Amino acid sequence: MDGLEISRLRKDFDDILVVDGIDLSVRAGEFVSLLGPSGCGKTTTLRMIAGLLNPSSGTVELDGRTLSRDSTLLVPPERRNMSMIFQSYAVWPHKKVFDNVAYGVRLRKLPAAETKRRVLAALEVVKMAHLADRYPGQLSGGQQQRVGLARALAVEPRVLLMDEPLSNLDASLREEMRFEIRRIHDEFKITTVYVTHDISEAIVASDRIALMNGGRIEQIGSPEELYENPRTAFAAGFIGPVNLLPATAAGPDAVELSECPETLRLPADSTISAGAKVTIAFRPHDATLTATGTAVRGDHNMLHGTVARQAYIGHARDYVLRLATSDRTIRVITPPSTNFAPGEAVSVTIPIPRCRLVSDDGRP
């Protein structure tokens, strides 16, 4: 199969398990992000793909060729036809932009004309050709990161690996570069594995996201799949703001909340056993806030409570509500025109399809 294939990949350092037997297939030309909190194993996984670390067990294959098997590196990093971009810009301050980008190409001992063609083409792609004669010290942080990206592209790798490449940039540059990275991927279609803890980066740039937790892949899918249909409480909370409510199943498609006298209906395809302890998730922006006493529509659930606080944030209002007869709070995000003061009684309506059943233990 063309592409990157990782099977049962595991890494431990002495008695500390860092990567716990993950399986991952990255199709040729696909952009996959490894997303997760610090310490979840994503950078260790990337370094095993690159050949910078030996796996404790498992295999890494590229286009059907085995690169690593168990604790043996069958193919060294320099022969894997991969480029890796690190968190630091890693540009040589004493070399001009052209020479920084040309470094990897020159190691391949290509003719001078071909080297020049590749370097200028890569600089053109990252919009840096007009700065080829400058030194890194004369560039901004974002421009230096573009030089690092051009250097990786110039060698025409089979796989591009990126480890938190935007973490050293300020917020506005990060936003610009995440779109730029996606634009460049669409142009070159290089198989890419991208490590980040930034949800926005992963959503903007990726074809699929592998969400990691505790050395395992918690869930993998398109950005839309992970956001709209998280399978676990961790996935629901990491990929965006969410309300998680403990409940007890009252039937195959209904639950009773654990801490207040409310019943919620679930989508028709839900199947849970009566009496089972479950967790219900819904996003704050999926709910609508109205004055108490509003009639509920047939395709909606309704909760009741009081406003604990609200914050006006320009394009929206962000509410925290205390549910009736409970200390449980939920968050609701509304248009700015919806305005209730702290202490007011309110009703919260949520479309039934937006109330999702999630697991607590990482298993779907």
Secondary structure, DSSP 4 states (H G I P E B T S, - for coil): --EEEEEEEEEEETTEEEEEEEEEEEETT-EEEEE--TTSSHHHHHHHHHTSS--SEEEEEETTEEEEETTEESS-GGGS-EEEE-SS----TTS-HHHHHHHHHHHTT--HHHHHHHHHHHHHHTT-GGGTTS-GGGS-HHHHHHHHHHHHHHT--SEEEEESTTTTS-HHHHHHHHHHHHHHHHHH--EEEEEES-HHHHHHH-SEEEEEETTEEEEEE-HHHHHHS-SBHHHHHHSS--EEEEEEEEETTEEEESSSS-EEE--TT----TT-EEEEEE-GGG-EEEETTPPPPTTEEEEEEEEEEEEE-SS-EEEEEEETTSS-EEEEEE-TT----TT-EEEEEEEGGG-EEEBSSS--
